[in-house]
Amino acid sequence: MPSVAFHTLGCKVNQYDTQAMRERFEQAGYEVRPFEETADVYVVNTCTVTGTGDRKSLNAVRRALRQNPAADVVIAGCLAQRDGEHLLSTGARLVLGAAHRGEVVELLEKAQRENARVAVVDDVRRASFERLTVSGDFERTRAVVKIQDGCDRWCSYCIIPAVRGGIRSREPADIRAEALRLAAAGYQELVLTGIHLTSYGRDLQDIGLIDGIRAADVPGIRRLRLGSLEPVIATRAFAECLKNIPSVCPQFHLALQSGSDPILRAMRRRYTTEEFARSCELLREAFPGCAITTDVIAGFPGETEAKFEETAAFLRRIGFARVHVFPYSARQGTKAASLPDQVPKKIREERARALIAIGRETALQWAQTQLGRIRPVLIEDEEGGIPRGYTPEYADTLVPGGLPGEIVDVRLTDYREGMFLGEIVTEKRSAR
């Protein structure tokens, strides 16, 4: 039996795409092995959002070939879409861009028969939604469902529209069918994701993101968690619609990127800091105690010390539950790469460290608002021998006495180093 191993970099969309390819290999009779083991085929699903993503992707390819120099390597995903045939020089057998992933086994085996190295990289600017499907093998309790692909925002720092193409949305009936399959497989939580989730439905007739969410709200799925959203979507009407879908988790990732209005304009982001703050306010009105998380870029071109301090102050003002910080990384082909007043790498890294420290402060402040609350925790695994799971707000919680796969009411009693400690307060439990 031939064997295959997978390594995924980047976002949850990539996690979904990897799982879809994995299931194709399994259906073709391949044994799936950990990436650290020797395999006949290695699939590296790449990321090119930052230079770090590029380096990690190529390092994974090199690691695979060190483990088995005779192996066939498939390089898939965004870096593959961007660099195409150039990546064949790494020794890869197949370079597969942002399409044809459902045909990965057939394309690989054709290249093997012909003893060829092949790049299959289409122009995705006008591509339709690729109908990949999954049925399981994510974490034991949570599965990712991709409902949207592509982006047409063209933020000045971002290469993703060039490598993922335009907006493509999955039909609600297809979303519902996959949600029902995953519920039947025992999953209780779905993460709805896309490259630009906020744009879901723009290419469909009279369809919007709420319709996609409702399509996934099927019997057996206890929780629906949303991927990254643009803050402009969080209107009062949107928040009220979400509030009326009980399975929606009160954790919202609103991508900020900067707390300085001039920098937001230079980034070509389509909101102001006050509009962002208003979106947070509306979500908190509809979901008291919710977790709002964000992304921030440190050291964007033109970011003076004063503008950086505006971002630092804004993070404290909003009080995010988590902040993901990235030093600015110039991407060839983006408008920002040619902007004047590029910030030196050392300063970008210093500012990133400072924002990470502020993120820890706001995370602690948010955690303190959760202490004493009784929240349902979905137990997933163990940490140091103690059952561990997540609240609807995605609070990482240790629950002595919990059992994997159950949802149990827990009082949050302590918070240390990014993790809550909880105690079970009821014997009424919900198993998988």
C-alpha positions as CSV (number, residue, x, y, z in Angstrom):
1,M,0.0,0.0,0.0
2,P,1.5,3.4,-1.0
3,S,1.8,6.0,1.8
4,V,1.2,9.7,1.9
5,A,1.9,12.5,4.5
6,F,0.6,16.0,4.7
7,H,1.9,19.3,6.0
8,T,-0.3,22.4,6.1
9,L,0.7,26.0,6.5
10,G,-1.4,29.1,6.9
11,C,-5.1,29.5,7.3
12,K,-8.1,27.3,8.1
13,V,-9.0,27.4,4.4
14,N,-5.8,25.5,3.8
15,Q,-6.7,23.1,6.5
16,Y,-9.9,22.3,4.7
17,D,-8.2,22.0,1.3
18,T,-5.6,19.6,2.9
19,Q,-8.4,17.4,4.4
20,A,-10.1,17.3,1.0
21,M,-6.9,16.1,-0.7
22,R,-6.2,13.6,2.1
23,E,-9.6,12.0,1.6
24,R,-8.9,11.7,-2.1
25,F,-5.7,9.8,-1.3
26,E,-7.4,7.6,1.2
27,Q,-10.1,6.7,-1.3
28,A,-7.4,5.8,-3.8
29,G,-5.9,3.3,-1.2
30,Y,-3.1,5.3,0.2
31,E,-2.0,4.9,3.9
32,V,-1.8,8.3,5.6
33,R,1.2,8.8,7.9
34,P,2.5,11.6,10.0
35,F,4.7,14.1,8.1
36,E,7.6,13.3,10.4
37,E,7.7,9.7,9.1
38,T,8.9,8.2,5.9
39,A,6.3,8.2,3.2
40,D,6.1,7.6,-0.6
41,V,4.3,10.9,-1.2
42,Y,4.5,14.2,0.7
43,V,1.9,16.9,0.2
44,V,2.9,20.4,1.4
45,N,0.0,22.8,1.3
46,T,1.7,26.2,1.2
47,C,1.1,29.8,2.4
48,T,2.5,33.0,0.8
49,V,0.9,35.7,3.0
50,T,4.3,36.7,4.4
51,G,7.9,35.9,3.6
52,T,7.9,33.7,6.7
53,G,5.1,31.6,5.1
54,D,7.3,31.2,2.0
55,R,10.3,30.1,4.0
56,K,8.3,27.6,6.1
57,S,6.7,26.2,3.0
58,L,10.0,25.6,1.3
59,N,11.6,24.3,4.5
60,A,8.8,21.7,4.7
61,V,9.5,20.6,1.1
62,R,13.2,20.2,1.9
63,R,12.4,18.3,5.1
64,A,10.3,15.8,3.2
65,L,13.0,15.1,0.7
66,R,15.6,14.6,3.4
67,Q,13.3,12.1,5.1
68,N,12.9,10.2,1.8
69,P,14.9,11.4,-1.2
70,A,13.0,8.9,-3.4
71,A,9.6,10.3,-2.4
72,D,7.3,12.3,-4.7
73,V,6.5,15.7,-3.4
74,V,3.3,17.7,-4.2
75,I,3.5,21.4,-3.6
76,A,0.0,22.8,-3.4
77,G,-1.7,26.1,-2.3
78,C,-0.9,29.8,-2.5
79,L,2.9,29.7,-3.0
80,A,2.3,27.0,-5.7
81,Q,-0.2,29.3,-7.4
82,R,2.2,32.2,-7.2
83,D,5.5,30.6,-8.3
84,G,4.2,27.8,-10.5
85,E,6.8,26.0,-12.5
86,H,9.7,27.7,-10.6
87,L,8.9,25.4,-7.7
88,L,9.7,22.3,-9.9
89,S,13.4,23.1,-9.2
90,T,12.8,22.0,-5.6
91,G,12.5,18.5,-6.8
92,A,8.7,18.4,-6.6
93,R,6.9,15.9,-8.8
94,L,3.7,18.0,-8.9
95,V,3.0,21.7,-8.3
96,L,-0.7,22.3,-7.9
97,G,-2.1,25.8,-7.5
98,A,-5.5,27.0,-6.3
99,A,-7.5,24.6,-8.4
100,H,-7.8,20.9,-9.4
101,R,-7.1,19.8,-5.8
102,G,-9.9,17.3,-6.2
103,E,-7.8,15.7,-8.9
104,V,-4.6,15.6,-7.0
105,V,-4.2,11.8,-7.0
106,E,-4.9,11.4,-10.7
107,L,-2.5,14.3,-11.6
108,L,0.2,12.9,-9.4
109,E,-0.1,9.3,-10.7
110,K,-0.1,10.6,-14.3
111,A,3.1,12.5,-13.7
112,Q,4.6,9.3,-12.1
113,R,3.6,7.1,-15.1
114,E,5.2,9.7,-17.5
115,N,8.2,10.2,-15.2
116,A,7.5,13.9,-15.5
117,R,7.6,16.9,-13.2
118,V,4.4,18.9,-13.8
119,A,3.0,22.3,-12.7
120,V,-0.8,22.6,-12.9
121,V,-1.5,26.2,-12.2
122,D,-4.5,27.8,-13.8
123,D,-5.6,31.4,-14.0
124,V,-8.0,31.6,-11.1
125,R,-9.2,35.1,-11.6
126,R,-12.5,33.9,-13.2
127,A,-12.6,30.4,-11.6
128,S,-15.8,29.0,-10.2
129,F,-16.0,27.6,-6.6
130,E,-14.1,24.3,-6.5
131,R,-16.4,21.6,-5.2
132,L,-14.3,19.9,-2.7
133,T,-15.9,17.9,0.1
134,V,-14.8,16.5,3.4
135,S,-16.4,13.9,5.7
136,G,-14.1,13.8,8.8
137,D,-10.6,13.3,10.2
138,F,-10.3,16.8,11.6
139,E,-10.0,17.2,15.4
140,R,-12.3,14.9,17.2
141,T,-14.9,17.5,18.0
142,R,-14.4,20.3,15.5
143,A,-14.4,20.4,11.7
144,V,-13.7,23.1,9.2
145,V,-16.1,23.9,6.4
146,K,-15.0,26.1,3.5
147,I,-17.9,28.1,2.2
148,Q,-16.1,30.8,0.2
149,D,-12.9,31.3,-1.7
150,G,-11.1,34.2,-3.3
151,C,-10.9,38.0,-2.6
152,D,-11.3,41.2,-4.6
153,R,-10.4,43.7,-1.9
154,W,-6.8,44.3,-3.0
155,C,-5.5,45.7,0.3
156,S,-2.2,47.3,-0.6
157,Y,-0.1,44.8,1.4
158,C,-1.8,41.6,0.4
159,I,-0.9,39.2,-2.4
160,I,-3.9,36.8,-1.7
161,P,-6.3,38.2,-4.4
162,A,-3.6,37.4,-7.0
163,V,-3.2,33.8,-5.9
164,R,-6.7,32.9,-4.8
165,G,-8.7,34.7,-7.5
166,G,-12.0,36.5,-7.3
167,I,-15.0,35.9,-5.0
168,R,-16.5,32.4,-5.3
169,S,-19.2,31.1,-2.9
170,R,-20.5,27.7,-2.1
171,E,-24.2,27.0,-2.7
172,P,-26.2,26.9,0.6
173,A,-27.6,23.4,-0.3
174,D,-24.0,22.1,-0.6
175,I,-23.0,23.7,2.7
176,R,-26.0,22.0,4.4
177,A,-25.2,18.6,2.9
178,E,-21.7,18.8,4.2
179,A,-22.8,20.0,7.6
180,L,-25.2,17.0,7.8
181,R,-22.4,14.6,6.8
182,L,-20.1,16.0,9.5
183,A,-22.9,15.9,12.1
184,A,-23.5,12.2,11.3
185,A,-19.7,11.6,11.7
186,G,-20.0,12.9,15.3
187,Y,-18.7,16.5,15.0
188,Q,-20.4,19.0,17.3
189,E,-18.7,22.2,16.1
190,L,-18.1,23.6,12.7
191,V,-15.8,26.4,11.8
192,L,-17.1,28.3,8.8
193,T,-14.2,29.7,6.8
194,G,-13.3,31.5,3.6
195,I,-10.6,33.7,2.1
196,H,-12.9,36.7,2.5
197,L,-15.8,35.3,4.4
198,T,-17.6,38.7,4.6
199,S,-18.1,38.5,0.8
200,Y,-19.9,35.2,0.9
201,G,-22.9,35.2,-1.5
202,R,-21.9,38.2,-3.6
203,D,-21.6,36.0,-6.6
204,L,-24.9,34.2,-5.9
205,Q,-28.5,35.4,-6.4
206,D,-29.9,37.2,-3.3
207,I,-27.6,35.3,-0.9
208,G,-25.5,36.7,2.0
209,L,-23.3,35.4,4.8
210,I,-26.3,34.9,7.1
211,D,-27.7,32.5,4.6
212,G,-24.5,30.5,4.5
213,I,-24.5,30.4,8.3
214,R,-28.1,29.2,8.5
215,A,-27.3,26.5,5.9
216,A,-24.7,25.0,8.3
217,D,-27.1,25.2,11.3
218,V,-28.2,21.5,11.1
219,P,-29.3,19.0,13.8
220,G,-26.4,17.6,15.7
221,I,-24.1,20.6,15.2
222,R,-24.1,22.4,18.6
223,R,-21.7,25.2,17.7
224,L,-21.0,27.3,14.6
225,R,-17.8,29.3,14.8
226,L,-17.1,32.0,12.2
227,G,-13.8,32.7,10.6
228,S,-12.3,36.1,10.1
229,L,-14.7,38.9,9.3
230,E,-14.4,42.5,7.9
231,P,-15.6,44.9,10.7
232,V,-18.0,46.6,8.3
233,I,-20.2,43.5,8.2
234,A,-21.0,43.9,11.9
235,T,-24.1,46.1,11.6
236,R,-26.9,46.0,14.2
237,A,-29.0,44.0,11.8
238,F,-26.2,41.5,11.2
239,A,-25.6,41.1,15.0
240,E,-29.3,40.6,15.6
241,C,-29.5,37.9,12.9
242,L,-26.6,36.1,14.5
243,K,-28.1,36.4,17.9
244,N,-31.1,34.5,16.6
245,I,-29.0,31.5,15.5
246,P,-28.3,29.8,18.9
247,S,-25.5,27.7,17.6
248,V,-23.3,30.7,16.7
249,C,-20.4,31.1,19.0
250,P,-19.9,34.5,20.6
251,Q,-16.3,34.8,19.4
252,F,-15.7,37.2,16.5
253,H,-12.4,37.7,14.7
254,L,-12.5,41.2,13.2
255,A,-9.3,42.0,11.2
256,L,-8.1,45.4,12.4
257,Q,-4.5,45.6,10.9
258,S,-3.9,49.1,12.2
259,G,-5.3,51.5,14.8
260,S,-4.2,54.6,12.9
261,D,-6.7,56.0,10.3
262,P,-3.9,57.3,7.9
263,I,-2.3,53.8,7.9
264,L,-5.7,52.2,7.3
265,R,-6.1,54.4,4.2
266,A,-2.7,53.5,3.0
267,M,-3.5,49.9,3.5
268,R,-6.7,50.4,1.5
269,R,-8.8,49.0,4.3
270,R,-12.4,50.1,4.0
271,Y,-13.2,51.4,7.4
272,T,-12.0,53.9,10.1
273,T,-11.1,53.1,13.6
274,E,-14.4,54.6,14.8
275,E,-16.3,52.4,12.5
276,F,-14.3,49.4,13.8
277,A,-15.1,50.4,17.4
278,R,-18.8,50.7,16.6
279,S,-18.8,47.2,15.2
280,C,-17.3,45.9,18.4
281,E,-19.9,47.8,20.4
282,L,-22.8,46.3,18.4
283,L,-21.4,42.7,18.8
284,R,-21.0,43.2,22.5
285,E,-24.5,44.5,22.9
286,A,-25.9,41.5,21.1
287,F,-23.5,39.0,22.8
288,P,-22.5,40.3,26.3
289,G,-19.2,38.8,27.3
290,C,-18.2,37.8,23.8
291,A,-14.6,37.5,22.7
292,I,-13.4,39.8,20.0
293,T,-10.0,38.9,18.5
294,T,-8.0,40.6,15.8
295,D,-4.9,40.8,13.5
296,V,-2.5,43.7,13.5
297,I,0.4,44.5,11.2
298,A,3.4,46.3,12.8
299,G,5.6,48.6,10.8
300,F,3.6,49.2,7.7
301,P,5.2,51.7,5.4
302,G,4.7,55.3,6.6
303,E,4.0,54.1,10.2
304,T,5.7,56.8,12.3
305,E,6.2,56.4,16.0
306,A,3.1,58.6,16.6
307,K,1.0,56.4,14.3
308,F,2.3,53.3,16.0
309,E,1.2,54.7,19.4
310,E,-2.3,55.2,18.0
311,T,-2.4,51.5,17.2
312,A,-1.2,50.6,20.7
313,A,-3.8,52.9,22.3
314,F,-6.6,51.5,20.1
315,L,-5.7,47.9,21.1
316,R,-6.1,48.9,24.8
317,R,-9.3,50.9,24.1
318,I,-11.1,47.9,22.4
319,G,-9.8,45.3,24.9
320,F,-9.3,42.4,22.5
321,A,-9.5,38.8,23.9
322,R,-6.6,37.9,21.6
323,V,-4.3,39.8,19.3
324,H,-2.3,38.2,16.5
325,V,0.6,40.4,15.5
326,F,2.6,40.3,12.3
327,P,5.6,42.5,11.4
328,Y,4.9,44.0,8.0
329,S,6.3,41.7,5.2
330,A,6.7,43.3,1.7
331,R,5.1,41.1,-1.0
332,Q,6.4,41.6,-4.5
333,G,3.5,42.6,-6.7
334,T,1.6,44.6,-4.0
335,K,1.2,48.3,-3.9
336,A,2.7,48.6,-0.4
337,A,6.0,47.1,-1.5
338,S,6.8,50.2,-3.5
339,L,5.5,52.8,-1.0
340,P,7.9,55.3,0.4
341,D,9.0,55.4,4.1
342,Q,9.5,51.7,4.5
343,V,10.1,50.9,8.2
344,P,13.4,49.2,9.0
345,K,13.1,45.5,9.9
346,K,14.5,46.1,13.4
347,I,11.9,48.7,14.2
348,R,9.1,46.5,12.7
349,E,10.2,43.7,15.0
350,E,10.4,45.9,18.0
351,R,6.9,47.3,17.4
352,A,5.6,43.8,16.9
353,R,7.0,42.7,20.3
354,A,5.4,45.8,21.9
355,L,2.0,45.0,20.4
356,I,2.3,41.4,21.5
357,A,2.8,42.5,25.0
358,I,-0.2,44.8,24.8
359,G,-2.2,41.8,23.5
360,R,-1.2,39.8,26.5
361,E,-2.5,42.7,28.7
362,T,-5.8,42.9,27.0
363,A,-6.2,39.1,27.0
364,L,-5.7,39.1,30.8
365,Q,-8.2,41.9,31.2
366,W,-10.8,40.0,29.1
367,A,-10.1,36.8,31.0
368,Q,-10.8,38.5,34.3
369,T,-14.2,39.4,33.0
370,Q,-14.9,35.6,32.5
371,L,-13.8,34.4,35.9
372,G,-16.8,33.2,37.9
373,R,-19.0,32.7,34.8
374,I,-20.5,29.3,34.1
375,R,-19.9,28.3,30.5
376,P,-20.4,25.1,28.4
377,V,-17.1,23.6,27.6
378,L,-16.6,21.1,24.7
379,I,-13.9,18.7,25.9
380,E,-11.4,17.9,23.1
381,D,-8.2,16.4,24.5
382,E,-5.9,16.5,27.5
383,E,-3.2,18.9,28.7
384,G,-0.8,17.3,31.2
385,G,-3.2,14.5,31.8
386,I,-6.1,16.9,32.5
387,P,-9.1,17.1,30.2
388,R,-9.1,20.3,28.1
389,G,-11.7,22.0,26.0
390,Y,-13.1,25.3,24.8
391,T,-16.0,27.6,25.8
392,P,-18.1,29.1,23.0
393,E,-15.9,32.2,23.4
394,Y,-12.9,29.9,22.6
395,A,-11.5,30.2,26.1
396,D,-9.0,27.4,26.5
397,T,-10.0,25.6,29.7
398,L,-8.8,22.7,31.8
399,V,-11.7,20.7,33.2
400,P,-10.8,18.0,35.8
401,G,-13.3,15.2,35.5
402,G,-14.3,16.0,31.9
403,L,-14.6,13.4,29.2
404,P,-13.5,13.9,25.5
405,G,-16.4,14.7,23.3
406,E,-18.8,15.9,25.9
407,I,-20.2,19.3,26.6
408,V,-20.3,20.1,30.3
409,D,-21.2,23.3,32.3
410,V,-18.1,24.7,33.9
411,R,-17.4,27.5,36.3
412,L,-14.3,29.4,35.3
413,T,-12.2,29.7,38.5
414,D,-8.7,30.7,37.5
415,Y,-6.6,32.0,34.6
416,R,-2.9,31.5,34.2
417,E,-0.6,31.7,31.2
418,G,-3.4,31.9,28.6
419,M,-5.4,29.0,30.0
420,F,-8.5,28.9,32.3
421,L,-9.1,26.4,35.1
422,G,-12.7,25.3,35.5
423,E,-14.8,23.1,37.8
424,I,-17.8,21.1,36.6
425,V,-21.0,22.5,38.2
426,T,-23.6,20.1,36.9
427,E,-23.9,16.4,36.2
428,K,-26.1,17.0,33.2
429,R,-23.9,16.3,30.3
430,S,-24.1,16.1,26.6
431,A,-22.1,13.4,24.9
432,R,-21.1,13.2,21.3
